[in-house]
Amino acid sequence: MIRPLIHDPIFLAQKAEPATHGDERVAQDLLDTLQAHKDTCVGMAANMIGVKKAIIAVDDGGRYTVLYNPKILQGTGPYHTEESCLSLLNGPRPTKRYEKIRVQFQNEAFQTRIKTYTGWTAQIVQHEIDHCNGVLI
């Protein structure tokens, strides 16, 4: 189900709770909402649709991927950039990102995995993990 986007900075600044079995519907709603905004959005976190759970959905090289309880283990190659967000109005904002990140997460079966992301996909994942941590750019 496509859900409305949340723009309340107080809600968005709250740290997400861990995702658990039973949150699969939230993940599907997140994917549906991301796909509905695919022309202007490449990633979303559950708090952007009003659910305070650590779930993100990202465009991973043309394939949508859901990560439950993601956390960055390591980042290399720091750089400064500007990003926009569907939940935050008033255009791009400056931020620091890493060119390469190692991320621990749980997949759809809630199995723990570690994956390395680089470039644009790494930037998207970092942005969405920030959302899970209540960090607004």
C-alpha positions in Angstrom: 0.0 0.0 0.0 1.3 3.5 -0.9 1.5 5.6 2.3 1.6 9.3 2.7 5.0 10.9 3.4 5.8 12.3 6.8 7.2 15.8 6.9 7.2 16.4 10.7 10.9 17.0 11.8 10.1 16.1 15.4 8.9 12.6 14.4 11.7 12.1 11.8 14.3 13.0 14.4 13.3 10.0 16.6 15.5 6.9 16.6 13.8 3.9 15.0 13.1 0.7 17.0 14.5 -2.6 15.8 12.5 -4.3 13.1 11.2 -7.8 13.8 9.3 -10.6 12.2 5.8 -9.2 11.6 7.2 -6.0 10.1 7.1 -7.4 6.6 3.9 -5.5 5.8 5.8 -2.2 6.6 8.6 -3.2 4.3 6.1 -3.9 1.5 4.4 -0.6 2.1 7.8 1.1 2.0 8.6 -0.6 -1.3 5.2 0.4 -2.7 5.7 4.0 -1.6 9.2 4.2 -3.0 8.1 2.8 -6.4 5.3 5.4 -6.5 7.9 8.1 -6.1 10.6 6.5 -8.3 10.9 9.6 -10.5 12.1 11.7 -7.6 13.3 9.2 -4.9 15.9 6.4 -4.8 15.5 5.4 -1.1 13.2 5.5 1.9 13.2 4.7 5.5 10.2 3.5 7.4 9.9 6.7 9.4 9.2 8.5 6.2 5.9 6.7 6.0 5.1 7.1 9.7 6.6 3.9 11.1 9.4 4.1 13.6 11.1 0.9 12.6 14.7 0.3 11.4 13.8 -0.6 7.8 15.1 0.9 4.6 14.4 0.3 1.0 16.9 1.4 -1.7 17.4 1.4 -5.4 20.5 -0.9 -5.6 21.6 -0.5 -9.1 18.1 -0.7 -10.6 16.8 -3.4 -8.1 14.9 -2.4 -5.0 16.3 -3.9 -1.9 15.0 -4.0 1.7 17.4 -3.9 4.6 16.1 -4.6 8.2 18.1 -3.1 11.1 21.0 -1.8 9.0 24.1 -0.3 10.5 27.3 0.9 9.1 30.3 -1.0 10.3 32.9 0.9 8.3 33.2 3.9 6.0 36.1 4.9 3.8 36.7 7.7 1.4 34.9 10.6 3.0 33.6 13.4 0.8 31.2 16.3 1.1 28.0 16.5 -1.0 24.5 17.9 -1.0 21.3 15.8 -0.7 17.6 16.3 -0.9 14.9 14.4 0.8 11.2 13.9 0.1 10.4 14.3 3.8 12.4 17.5 4.2 11.4 20.6 2.3 13.6 23.6 1.1 15.9 21.8 -1.2 19.4 20.2 -1.0 21.5 20.4 2.2 25.2 19.8 2.7 26.3 16.5 4.2 29.4 14.2 4.6 29.3 10.7 3.1 31.7 7.8 2.5 32.5 6.5 -1.0 32.6 2.9 0.3 30.7 1.4 3.3 30.3 -2.0 4.9 26.8 -2.5 6.2 25.4 -5.2 8.5 21.7 -5.8 8.1 19.1 -8.5 8.1 17.5 -9.7 4.9 13.8 -10.7 4.2 14.3 -13.9 6.2 15.9 -11.9 9.1 19.3 -13.6 8.4 22.2 -11.3 9.3 24.3 -10.3 6.3 27.2 -8.0 5.6 27.5 -6.2 2.3 29.8 -3.5 0.9 28.3 -0.7 -1.0 30.1 1.9 -3.1 29.4 5.1 -5.0 25.8 6.3 -5.5 24.3 3.2 -3.8 26.5 3.8 -0.7 25.3 7.4 -0.5 21.7 6.3 -0.7 22.2 3.7 2.0 23.9 6.2 4.3 21.1 8.7 3.9 18.4 6.1 4.8 20.4 4.7 7.8 20.7 8.3 9.0 16.8 8.4 9.0 16.8 5.2 11.1 19.1 7.0 13.6 16.9 10.1 13.7 19.6 12.1 11.8 18.2 14.7 9.4 20.4 16.3 6.8 
